[in-house]
Each structure stands twice: as C-alpha cells, then as structure tokens.
Amino acid sequence: MIAIAHFVAISLYIGAAALAATPFARPVGAPVRGVIALLAGGVLMHALALVLFARAVGAVPLTGLGPALSFAGFVLAATLLTVELLAQEVSLTLVAGPLAALPTTFANVIGLTPGAEPPGVRGIWLFAHIALSFVGIAAFATAAAAGTMYLIERRELKSRRFGAIFRFFPPLATLDRVNHVAAIAGWLGLTLGVVLAGAYSIAYREMNLPQLMWGTGAWVAVSGIAIGRVIGGWQARRAAVYSSITFIAILVLYVAIRVAGPAAGKFL
C-alpha cells in the first residue's frame, strides 16, 4: 500500500505538470483548478504514504536516505501547493512538479529503509532539525524555480517573442515576488535547522561533517539571496540568476556527498 500511494502521488505530480503545460500545445490558458486539484491529490496521497510508513516501522520518515528523500519531495510539493493556492498561478508546477516527483521516485527505487532514530528528547531534537531544514530547502527550490522562469520570460520579452511562454507564465513582477518571499522563508527554515544541528552536535558530541558542510553551504547560499534582497537592494534579474545557480550548486554538492559513500550523510 505504501508503494501504491507513492506511485499515485508521483503520477499526480507529473500529471499536474503536464496539465500546466497545456498552453504550450494550444493557445489557451492553463486550467488552474485542474492543476491544483491534481497537485492537492498528489500531496494527500504522499501524506498517506508517509503516515503508513511511519505506522509500519514505528518511526518518522526522516532518517535513512529513502524516507528522507520521500519526505523532501512531500515538503516541496506541499510548499508548491501553498504558493499556487495563494497566487492562483500554476506555472510553477511546470518546474516544481517534476522536481517533487524526482526525489520521491528515487526514494522508492533505492528502498524506504529507515535509519536509526534516537529516543526521547534527542529524537525530537533531531526531528525538528531535519524537518526545518527540509522546509528551508523546499522554499529555496521554490525561489530557484521562480527565478529560472523569470529569466526565461524576460529573455522572451526582450526578443519580442510573444508565444506560449508569454501566455502561460505569470507577470515578471509576480515571479519576482515569489522569488523574494520564498528566499526569505528558505533562510528562516535553514537558519533554524542549522542552529539546531549545531546545538545537537555539541550537546551529544556527534558530528557528521559532510552533512554539516552541505547544510552550511545551503544556508550560506540562501542567506546570500536573502541579504542581497533585503539589505543589498538586489534587482529582480540579479536575484533570479543567483538563486537559480546556487540551488543547482547545492544539488550538485548533495549528489557528490551521496556518491562519496554511505558515511557521507547519515541523515541526508
């Protein structure tokens, strides 16, 4: 049942992205209600899969590579759904839908094997650190997706090509606002996650250096855009370029850590 629920969730994420791409096939607007309905269905089925997994193994789906990746996909999809509901714009689904499906698919391919979960307060502490970090990364991914779409649409407008992208994508101001708000949310989540991780390492004298390096790198990246926008007065294009490039760099760093070996990330 866990695998079936995951499969349905992945299918709905991909279906939502495909439906959101309708304007590229014919000159009509994307069916907002249909895309949101598919995305909401995927989030609900994904939540069901995680709940069933937690009941089956008696542990939250945060430890172990497979469960952590599935949870990451869920948080990203839930963040996307929240943004789409508030903005009533479904263009972000075109990018973020497959991005949520990818780690969820990978999680089921490698297997949902839970990792060791510390008991008591220590376990709650670890849970809070990982959950907040995933929320921060999901918000960072949303900022990067909005930034990438901003750059694509800006290029189309400068070249005076008013095709499907012009019809489908939201206004540049909307994409810039999503990038701004998501970057701030990402900074808040990752800041809390990194602080809890550092305190956990000191309190229990347990440190995973590759995990700490990756978390710190993600925090530095999202802090750069948050500070640039709030204090540095970055314009939309600069923020879009920075968020897109740094998020890709963080993904590459994550893959490098995973390829380095099992010891590279106990809870990643």
WONORCOR-V285076 format. One record per residue. N is the residue number from 1. SS is DSSP state (hx for helix, st for strand, lp for the rest). PSI is psi in radians with two decimals (999 if undefined). Layout:
n:N ss:SS psi:PSI
n:N ss:SS psi:PSI
//
This chain:
n:1 ss:lp psi:-0.62
n:2 ss:hx psi:-0.79
n:3 ss:hx psi:-0.68
n:4 ss:hx psi:-0.78
n:5 ss:hx psi:-0.69
n:6 ss:hx psi:-0.77
n:7 ss:hx psi:-0.76
n:8 ss:hx psi:-0.74
n:9 ss:hx psi:-0.80
n:10 ss:hx psi:-0.77
n:11 ss:hx psi:-0.70
n:12 ss:hx psi:-0.64
n:13 ss:hx psi:-0.81
n:14 ss:hx psi:-0.69
n:15 ss:hx psi:-0.70
n:16 ss:hx psi:-0.73
n:17 ss:hx psi:-0.71
n:18 ss:hx psi:-0.72
n:19 ss:hx psi:-0.62
n:20 ss:hx psi:-0.38
n:21 ss:lp psi:0.12
n:22 ss:hx psi:-0.74
n:23 ss:hx psi:-0.34
n:24 ss:hx psi:-0.34
n:25 ss:hx psi:-0.56
n:26 ss:lp psi:2.70
n:27 ss:lp psi:1.16
n:28 ss:lp psi:2.80
n:29 ss:lp psi:2.73
n:30 ss:lp psi:2.41
n:31 ss:lp psi:1.69
n:32 ss:hx psi:-0.85
n:33 ss:hx psi:-0.70
n:34 ss:hx psi:-0.77
n:35 ss:hx psi:-0.81
n:36 ss:hx psi:-0.66
n:37 ss:hx psi:-0.78
n:38 ss:hx psi:-0.75
n:39 ss:hx psi:-0.74
n:40 ss:hx psi:-0.70
n:41 ss:hx psi:-0.71
n:42 ss:hx psi:-0.73
n:43 ss:hx psi:-0.72
n:44 ss:hx psi:-0.76
n:45 ss:hx psi:-0.62
n:46 ss:hx psi:-0.74
n:47 ss:hx psi:-0.70
n:48 ss:hx psi:-0.76
n:49 ss:hx psi:-0.75
n:50 ss:hx psi:-0.64
n:51 ss:hx psi:-0.75
n:52 ss:hx psi:-0.69
n:53 ss:hx psi:-0.79
n:54 ss:hx psi:-0.69
n:55 ss:hx psi:-0.62
n:56 ss:hx psi:-0.70
n:57 ss:hx psi:-0.18
n:58 ss:lp psi:0.52
n:59 ss:lp psi:2.63
n:60 ss:lp psi:2.56
n:61 ss:lp psi:1.07
n:62 ss:lp psi:-0.40
n:63 ss:lp psi:2.52
n:64 ss:lp psi:2.48
n:65 ss:hx psi:-0.85
n:66 ss:hx psi:-0.97
n:67 ss:hx psi:-0.67
n:68 ss:hx psi:-0.70
n:69 ss:hx psi:-0.70
n:70 ss:hx psi:-0.75
n:71 ss:hx psi:-0.66
n:72 ss:hx psi:-0.76
n:73 ss:hx psi:-0.68
n:74 ss:hx psi:-0.80
n:75 ss:hx psi:-0.71
n:76 ss:hx psi:-0.77
n:77 ss:hx psi:-0.70
n:78 ss:hx psi:-0.68
n:79 ss:hx psi:-0.78
n:80 ss:hx psi:-0.80
n:81 ss:hx psi:-0.74
n:82 ss:hx psi:-0.78
n:83 ss:hx psi:-0.77
n:84 ss:hx psi:-0.65
n:85 ss:hx psi:-0.71
n:86 ss:hx psi:-0.70
n:87 ss:hx psi:-0.33
n:88 ss:lp psi:0.62
n:89 ss:lp psi:2.25
n:90 ss:lp psi:0.21
n:91 ss:lp psi:-0.54
n:92 ss:lp psi:-0.44
n:93 ss:hx psi:-0.51
n:94 ss:hx psi:-0.59
n:95 ss:hx psi:-0.86
n:96 ss:hx psi:-0.43
n:97 ss:hx psi:-0.99
n:98 ss:hx psi:-0.55
n:99 ss:hx psi:-0.57
n:100 ss:hx psi:-0.60
n:101 ss:hx psi:-0.55
n:102 ss:hx psi:-0.96
n:103 ss:hx psi:-0.53
n:104 ss:hx psi:-0.73
n:105 ss:hx psi:-0.80
n:106 ss:hx psi:-0.66
n:107 ss:hx psi:-0.72
n:108 ss:hx psi:-0.47
n:109 ss:hx psi:-0.78
n:110 ss:hx psi:-0.30
n:111 ss:lp psi:2.43
n:112 ss:lp psi:1.24
n:113 ss:lp psi:2.04
n:114 ss:lp psi:2.62
n:115 ss:lp psi:3.14
n:116 ss:lp psi:2.34
n:117 ss:lp psi:2.02
n:118 ss:lp psi:2.56
n:119 ss:lp psi:2.91
n:120 ss:hx psi:-2.53
n:121 ss:hx psi:-0.63
n:122 ss:hx psi:-0.72
n:123 ss:hx psi:-0.70
n:124 ss:hx psi:-0.71
n:125 ss:hx psi:-0.83
n:126 ss:hx psi:-0.73
n:127 ss:hx psi:-0.79
n:128 ss:hx psi:-0.74
n:129 ss:hx psi:-0.84
n:130 ss:hx psi:-0.75
n:131 ss:hx psi:-0.80
n:132 ss:hx psi:-0.64
n:133 ss:hx psi:-0.72
n:134 ss:hx psi:-0.68
n:135 ss:hx psi:-0.74
n:136 ss:hx psi:-0.75
n:137 ss:hx psi:-0.69
n:138 ss:hx psi:-0.73
n:139 ss:hx psi:-0.68
n:140 ss:hx psi:-0.72
n:141 ss:hx psi:-0.67
n:142 ss:hx psi:-0.74
n:143 ss:hx psi:-0.73
n:144 ss:hx psi:-0.71
n:145 ss:hx psi:-0.78
n:146 ss:hx psi:-0.68
n:147 ss:hx psi:-0.74
n:148 ss:hx psi:-0.76
n:149 ss:hx psi:-0.62
n:150 ss:hx psi:-0.80
n:151 ss:hx psi:-0.68
n:152 ss:hx psi:-0.83
n:153 ss:hx psi:-0.68
n:154 ss:hx psi:-0.71
n:155 ss:hx psi:-0.71
n:156 ss:hx psi:-0.73
n:157 ss:hx psi:-0.70
n:158 ss:hx psi:-0.56
n:159 ss:lp psi:0.00
n:160 ss:lp psi:0.63
n:161 ss:lp psi:1.94
n:162 ss:lp psi:1.14
n:163 ss:lp psi:-2.48
n:164 ss:hx psi:-0.66
n:165 ss:hx psi:-0.74
n:166 ss:hx psi:-0.69
n:167 ss:hx psi:-0.60
n:168 ss:hx psi:-0.79
n:169 ss:lp psi:2.57
n:170 ss:lp psi:2.96
n:171 ss:lp psi:2.68
n:172 ss:hx psi:-0.65
n:173 ss:hx psi:-0.65
n:174 ss:hx psi:-0.79
n:175 ss:hx psi:-0.68
n:176 ss:hx psi:-0.70
n:177 ss:hx psi:-0.73
n:178 ss:hx psi:-0.75
n:179 ss:hx psi:-0.76
n:180 ss:hx psi:-0.94
n:181 ss:hx psi:-0.74
n:182 ss:hx psi:-0.63
n:183 ss:hx psi:-0.74
n:184 ss:hx psi:-0.76
n:185 ss:hx psi:-0.70
n:186 ss:hx psi:-0.70
n:187 ss:hx psi:-0.74
n:188 ss:hx psi:-0.83
n:189 ss:hx psi:-0.79
n:190 ss:hx psi:-0.57
n:191 ss:hx psi:-0.84
n:192 ss:hx psi:-0.72
n:193 ss:hx psi:-0.76
n:194 ss:hx psi:-0.70
n:195 ss:hx psi:-0.78
n:196 ss:hx psi:-0.64
n:197 ss:hx psi:-0.78
n:198 ss:hx psi:-0.76
n:199 ss:hx psi:-0.66
n:200 ss:hx psi:-0.78
n:201 ss:hx psi:-0.70
n:202 ss:hx psi:-0.76
n:203 ss:hx psi:-0.69
n:204 ss:hx psi:0.13
n:205 ss:lp psi:0.78
n:206 ss:lp psi:2.09
n:207 ss:lp psi:2.29
n:208 ss:lp psi:1.76
n:209 ss:hx psi:-0.81
n:210 ss:hx psi:-0.72
n:211 ss:hx psi:-0.75
n:212 ss:hx psi:-0.69
n:213 ss:hx psi:-0.76
n:214 ss:hx psi:-0.79
n:215 ss:hx psi:-0.73
n:216 ss:hx psi:-0.69
n:217 ss:hx psi:-0.74
n:218 ss:hx psi:-0.70
n:219 ss:hx psi:-0.74
n:220 ss:hx psi:-0.74
n:221 ss:hx psi:-0.86
n:222 ss:hx psi:-0.49
n:223 ss:hx psi:-0.62
n:224 ss:hx psi:-0.81
n:225 ss:hx psi:-0.66
n:226 ss:hx psi:-0.80
n:227 ss:hx psi:-0.70
n:228 ss:hx psi:-0.69
n:229 ss:hx psi:-0.73
n:230 ss:hx psi:-0.75
n:231 ss:lp psi:-0.74
n:232 ss:lp psi:-0.19
n:233 ss:lp psi:0.64
n:234 ss:lp psi:2.45
n:235 ss:lp psi:2.92
n:236 ss:hx psi:-0.79
n:237 ss:hx psi:-0.77
n:238 ss:hx psi:-0.74
n:239 ss:hx psi:-0.67
n:240 ss:hx psi:-0.79
n:241 ss:hx psi:-0.81
n:242 ss:hx psi:-0.84
n:243 ss:hx psi:-0.67
n:244 ss:hx psi:-0.82
n:245 ss:hx psi:-0.80
n:246 ss:hx psi:-0.59
n:247 ss:hx psi:-0.70
n:248 ss:hx psi:-0.72
n:249 ss:hx psi:-0.68
n:250 ss:hx psi:-0.69
n:251 ss:hx psi:-0.73
n:252 ss:hx psi:-0.72
n:253 ss:hx psi:-0.69
n:254 ss:hx psi:-0.82
n:255 ss:hx psi:-0.72
n:256 ss:hx psi:-0.70
n:257 ss:hx psi:-0.72
n:258 ss:hx psi:-0.68
n:259 ss:hx psi:-0.47
n:260 ss:hx psi:-0.39
n:261 ss:lp psi:2.93
n:262 ss:hx psi:-0.54
n:263 ss:hx psi:-0.10
n:264 ss:hx psi:-0.38
n:265 ss:lp psi:1.62
n:266 ss:lp psi:-0.69
n:267 ss:lp psi:0.18
n:268 ss:lp psi:999
//
